[in-house]
Amino acid sequence: MISTLSSWLSASDNRAKLFAALAVVLFATAGVGALTGQDSPYLSVDEQRPATNTLVALQDYQDEGRAIEVNPAGKIVWEYTEADDVFDVEALGKNRVQIAVADEFPDEECPSEYRDDGYDNCVRNSLRVVAQDTNETLWEYSWFDAKLHAHELHDADHYVVNGKDRWVMVDMGNDRVFAVNRDEEILWQWNATDRYDFPEDMDEEGDWTHVNDVDRIRPGVFRISLRNFDTVADLHVENGSARLEPVVGPNSYSESGEILYEQHNPDTLGDTLLVADSEHDRIVEIRNGTLVWEYGGSGVFDWPRDADRLRNGHTLVADSYNDRVVELNENGEIVWSVETGSLPYEADRLPGEGSNGPTAREAGIPNKTHETSPVNERVAWSIAMAKYVVPNSLAQELIVILLGLVALVGTVVERWR
């Protein structure tokens, strides 16, 4: 019997099934401890505090998204809670921030075209410019779409042309990128169907491109992330029309990328791309289509979705499923970490540093990766999924119990062998 159990547990799929079953049993046990957990956010690494505050967009797991500003001690000094999901928050100057949000509405409150469309509820996407001292909305551009998942506004970029405000946005649900002015007029737009054929076997509201990021890198050129294509590309805009030019990736929905796997937030450092290579659990730099630096792995990060290279050579990372924002120094050591208590999408160091720092080669940042075991990776994924359906504090308590069980079961099996 012991031999049979050992053989069964030796298969990673069977171990994952066992831990999933144990998770259900342990929810009740974990509930008591969850009530006494530490409030978030809080510093988990405090070796070198930054000089300024940090803006963080919290998507959250259960439609309780918010934007926060934390000081170097990890304490909240500003908070915006008027949204279900928050994906992007950026400083526009003193007392002004722009926030990309998504709010879900019941069908009876949706426009008529989305009430009986076969999908539950609808989503209202909004880009808001907000005054931080009052949280008053100073300007807003919004639109409705069929449903929440994979139909949100994940990113926008503000720029100025001849003294006039412009905003470029990614519309995931309609597979397009477009720009508007302050009068809410569309100045240009690019649709994925201008370049690619929509998959024949996909529902019309299916998650096709999952275009999740856009940055104006110079006049007339906008860099975008086609997540489900594992591709980063440039849009060259002239006279109201846009032409796409791939930068890295297969440039195809049906092919897998050789470097990137469902990436987020590519930033431009001269001739180098700094990218959150999310499904590979790492941060990478790419030059001329070649991987030249990597940091992370499943033993360090869990689905990172943003990385900024700061002027001092440090790297700020939104480590999403680990529910934290971390800062790495030029030696690749984590010197500052804030546990956010919910799902961070993006982090920006004030005052609007963005990714203006050196490349890893220029700063001398070493390559460093560490992978965890397949069992631990499966457990971490299960915990992340659990946070979408149970209170976050309960899921956090479950992490400790499950990891203890992983070690215990592993020890028992090894002894009986």
N, C-alpha and C positions, 0 to 999 in steps of 0.2 A: 504493500500500500504506500509506504514512504517513497519507494522507488518510483511508483506511478505518479505520485504528487510532485516529486522532484522533476520528473520528465515533463509533466504538464506545465510547471512553473518556469521551465527553461525557455519556453516560447514567449517572446515579448508580448504578442497579442493576448495570450492567456493571462499574463501578469496584469496587463492593462484592464482586462475584464474583471479580474479579482479586485483591483484597487477601485474600479468604478462602483462595484457592488458594495465594497466596504465604505465608500464615500456616503452612500445612501444611509447606511446604518449609523454612521458617525455624525450625521447632521444634528441629531438630537443631543448627543454628547457635547458637541462643539458649542451648542447654543449658550450654555452657561458661561463659558469662558469668554465668548464674544461680547458679553455685556460689560466686561471689565477691561476691554482693549484700550490702548492708548489713542487719544484723539489725533486726528490728522489735520494738516500736515505736521511733520516733525523731522528734525535732522537725524539721519541714521549714520552719516559720515560727516565729521566736522573737523577735518584736518587743516583746511585752508579755505576760509570764507571768502566769497566774492566781495568786491568793493561796492556793488550796486545791487538793486533788486532784480527779480526775475518774473516775467509774465508767463503764466502757464494756462493752456487751454485744456480743460478736462471734459472729455467726451462723456464720461461716466458709463456705467453699465445699465442703469435702469431709469433712463430719461430724467436724470437729475444733473445735467451738465452745468458747468459754470466756468467762468474765467476768473483767475485769481492773480494777484501780485504778492509775492512773498519777499521778505527782506532777507539779508544774509543769514539771520538766525533761523530762517524757515518759518517765520510767523506771517500770517496773512495780514496785509495792510490795505488791501482792496479786494472786493469780490463783486462779481456780476452773476446773478442767478436767474435771469429772465429768459431761459431757454431750456429745451429738453436735452439737446446735444450741442456742445461747443467744439469746433474743430480748429479754429485759427484765431489768434489774438495778437495784434501788432500795435506798437505805439506809433502814433501819427504826429507826435509833438507833445508839448506840455498839456496835460489834462485831457488828451484825446486818444482814444484807442479805436481800432476797427476790429469787429468781432464777426466771425462767420458761424452762423447757428442754423439748426434745423429743429422745427417744432412739429409734433404730430397732432393731428386733429381728427376727431371722430367724423365718420362719413356725413352725418347731418350738418356739420359745420364746414364742409368742403365745398368748393365750387361745383356746379352741377355736373361738369364733365368727369369729376372724380367720385361722385356719390355712388353710382351703380356701375363702376368699371370692373368689378370682379375682384378688387383688392380691398382689404380691410383698411379703413382710415386713409388719410392723405398726409402729405408733408408740406410745410411752408418753409422754404429756404430764405434766409435773410442775411444780407451784409449790412451791419449797423456801424455807424460811427457814433461813439458814446462819450459823453463827458464823464470823466472818472469821479469828479467831486459830487455829482448828483445821480449818476447812472442814467441821465436823460439821453434819449436817442436824438442826435442832432441831424442825422441823415440816414436813409435806409433804402435799399433796393431789395425787392423780394419777388418770389414766384412760387406757385403751387406745383406739386408733382404727385404722381399716382400713389406712392408709398414711401415709407421712411428708409428702409434698408437699401443701401447702394444707390439712393437717389438724393443724397445730401449735398450741400455746398461745403466742400472740404477746404478750399483755399481761395484767397483773393490777394491781389497785389495792387497797391496804390502807386500811381506815378503822375507826373505833371508834364503837360505839353503846352508850350507857350503860355505858361502861368495858369493853365486850366487843369482842374482835378480830373483824373481818369481812374477807373478801377477795372482790372481784368479779373474774370472769375471763371472757375471750372464748374460746369453743370453736369454732374455725374449721371443723373437720370436721363438726360437728353443727349449725352455723349457729345458735348460741345464745349468750346471755350469762346468767351465773348467779352467785349469791353463796353463800358458805359461812361457817360459823363455825369456831371452833377445834376443835370436835368433829366436823368434816367433814360436818355436816348441811347440805343445800341449803335455803336460806332463801327464795329466789325464783328464778325463771328466766324468760327471754323467748326464745321460738323465732321465727326469721324467718318460719316458716310461720303464725304467729299473725297476721301482717300481709300477707305476700306469697305469691303462688302460685309453687311450685317450677317451673322451666322444664320443659316437657313433653319436650323433645328432649335433656335433660341426663342423664348417668349419675347414679345416686343418690349416688355419692361425688364428683361433679363439684364444681369450685371455683365455688360460687354466690355467696355474699355476701362471702367473704373478710373477715369482720369481724376487724379487727386491732388495735383499741385500745379501752380503756374507762377513764374517769376519773369519780370521784364529784365533781361540781362543787358540790353542796350536798346537805343531807339529802333523800333520796328522789329525787334526780335524777342520772342517770348518762349521761355523754356518750360515744357510741360512733362508731366509724368503719366504715362499710360500704364497703370499698375498691372492690369490683366494681360498686357502685351510684354511685360518685363522690359519695357522700353522707355527711354528718355529721348525726347525729340524737341526740335525748335520749330516754332511757327514764325515765318517771315511775313510780316504784314505790310502791304503797300497798296495805297488807293482803295482801302476798304476790303481787300481780299487777303486771304492767308494761304501760304504754301508751307507744307510740312517737310522737314528734313530730319531724319533719324540721327541721333547722336550716339547712342549705345543700345544694344538689345536686338532681338530678332525682327522687330517691326512687324509682328504678326500675332494675332490672337491664338492661333492654333499651334504655335511653336513655343518652346521653353527657352528662356534666356540662359546663356552660358555663364553669365556673371550675376545678374540680378534676378531676384525671385520675389515678385510683388512688392516693389520698392515704394518708399514714400520720400517726399521732400528733398529732391536733389538740389544742392546748392552749388554755385559756381565759384571756384577759387582760381581765377585766371584761366589756365588751360586744363584745369583739373575739376572733376566732379566729386563732391562729397555727398554720399547718398546713404540713407537709412535702408539697408538691404534687409527688409523686415522678416521675411520668411526664413532667411538664413541666420537670423538673430545676430546681425553684425552691422558695423559701420564700415563703409569702404570708400576708397578713393580710386577713381578711374581716369586714366589719361590716354587719349587717342585710342579709345576702345579697349584698353588693357588695364587689368586690375593691378594697382601699384601699392596699395596699402589696405590692411584690414585689421579690425579690432572687434573683439566680442566673442561670439559663439554662444551656444545654448547654455554654457556654464556661467556666462556673464550677463547676457541680455535675454529678454523674452519679448520678441516682437517690437523692437525699437521702431519709432516712426518719425523721428526728427533728430537731426544732428547739426549743430552750428559750430564752426571753428571761430573762436573768439580771437581778439587782437593779440592777446597775450600767449597764444598758442594752445590754450586749453580747448577742450571740446565739450559742448553742452549737449546732452542726449536725453530725449524723452523715451524712457524705457517702459513701454506701454503696459504690458501684462505683468511686469514687476511693480507697477503702480508707483513709479518713482521718476525723479529727474536727477541725473547725475552729472558731475563735472569731472573730466579727466585732465590731469596736468600734462605737461609736455613729455613726461616719462611714461605716460600711459597708465598712471595710477589714479584711482578714484579718490579725490580729495574733498568732495562735497556731494552730499546726496540728500534729497528731500523726499520722504515718503508722502505721497499725495493722498493716499487712501482711496483713490478712484482712478479711472483710466485716463492718463495724460496723452494728448495727441501731439502737442507742440509746446516748445518752451523757447522764449526769447529773453536774452539778457539786455537789460536797459543800460543806457539809453539807445535802444534800437541798434545794437551792435550787428545783428544778423550774422552772416558768415563772411566777415571781412578780414579774417586772420590768415596765417600762412598755411601752406600745404604741410602734410606730415613730413615730407622730405625736407622742406625748408625749416621746420621746427624740430626736426630730429626725433619725431614720435615713433617709437618702435612698433612693428607688427606684434600683435598679441591676441591669440585666440585660445579658447578653452571650451571644449564640448562636454556636456554632461552625459550620463548614461541614457539609453533609450527609455528605460523605465521612469527615471526622474523627469525626462522630457514629456512623457505621456501624462504623468501626474500633474505637472505644471500646466499642461494644456487643459486637463480636466478641471483643475481649479479655476483657471481663467474663464472657462465656459460656465462654471457654476455661479460665477459672480453676476452673470446676466439674469439669473433666475432666483437667487437668494441674496439676503443682505450681505454687503461686502465684508462686514466685520465677522460674520459667520463663516464665510468662505476663507478668510484669513486664518481663523482659528483652525479650520479644517486642514490648511496647509501643514501646520505643525504636526497634527495628528497623523496625517497620511505619510509624511516624510519619515516619521518615526516608525510607522508600520512597514514602510519600504525597507528600512534598515533591519528591522526585526525579522521580517519574512526572509530577507536575503541571508541573514545570519543563520537562521534555523535550517534553511535549505543546504547551506554550505556544510553545516555540522553533520547533517544526516548523510550527505554524500560521502 
